[in-house]
Every structure is written in C-alpha cells, then in structure tokens.
Amino acid sequence: MSASDEVVTVDARRLLCPMPVIRVQNEVKKSPPGTRIRAICTDPGALSDIPAWARINGHKIIATESLDDEHIITLEVGEA
C-alpha cells in the first residue's frame, strides 16, 4: 500500500478546541506526504479549525461531512 492509499483515523470525539487540531497535527508529523488522515470530531468548531490549520500548514482538505453529532474531516498530508 502506498502512502496515497493509506487512510489513518484520528479519534477526536469528546475533545474540545484545540485538542482535535493537536491530535491531527501529531498524526501528520508521523505521516509521509500523500497520507490521508480522517479526523472524527464531536466539536463543531473542528469543521473550521482543522481546515484553517491544514491550509496554513500546506495540507489539502479532501472532504468534510457531518453525521448526527460527529464531524469527519479528511485531509491529505502535504510536503514538509
């Protein structure tokens, strides 16, 4: 499996700002460029916080979706 096929899930449910972003940031640090990370959050603020952090740090948001009280943000790790 190449890095672009890999999807890593970050469980940030029941965590409030800034913890969902910090959890994603910690996973990104361990992941090669092209890795996709799916963050599952219950804090609705993550829908704006994680994309803003990703944009500033050179990562690409692939998808965002909300299912009931969970928000799922998928991003692709950019070049370091």
Backbone hydrogen bonds, N-H to C=O, Kabsch-Sander energy under -0.5 kcal/mol:
donor,donor_aa,acceptor,acceptor_aa,energy
5,D,2,S,-1.3
6,E,2,S,-1.0
6,E,3,A,-0.6
8,V,36,R,-2.9
10,V,38,R,-3.1
11,D,9,T,-0.6
12,A,10,V,-1.0
12,A,40,I,-2.6
15,L,12,A,-1.3
19,M,16,L,-2.2
22,I,18,P,-2.1
23,R,19,M,-2.8
24,V,20,P,-2.1
25,Q,21,V,-2.9
26,N,22,I,-2.5
27,E,23,R,-1.7
28,V,24,V,-2.6
29,K,25,Q,-2.0
30,K,26,N,-0.7
30,K,27,E,-0.7
31,S,27,E,-0.5
31,S,28,V,-1.4
34,G,77,V,-2.9
35,T,32,P,-1.9
36,R,3,A,-0.5
36,R,6,E,-2.2
37,I,75,L,-2.9
38,R,8,V,-3.3
39,A,37,I,-0.6
39,A,73,I,-3.3
40,I,10,V,-2.7
40,I,38,R,-0.5
41,C,39,A,-0.6
41,C,71,H,-3.1
42,T,12,A,-0.7
46,A,43,D,-2.2
47,L,44,P,-1.5
48,S,45,G,-1.4
49,D,45,G,-2.8
50,I,46,A,-1.9
52,A,48,S,-1.9
53,W,49,D,-2.5
54,A,50,I,-2.9
55,R,51,P,-2.5
56,I,52,A,-2.1
57,N,53,W,-1.7
58,G,55,R,-1.1
59,H,54,A,-3.0
60,K,76,E,-2.3
62,I,60,K,-0.5
62,I,74,T,-3.2
63,A,74,T,-1.6
65,E,72,I,-2.2
67,L,70,E,-3.0
70,E,67,L,-2.5
71,H,41,C,-3.5
72,I,65,E,-3.4
73,I,39,A,-2.3
73,I,71,H,-0.5
74,T,63,A,-3.0
75,L,37,I,-2.7
75,L,73,I,-0.5
76,E,60,K,-3.2
77,V,35,T,-3.0
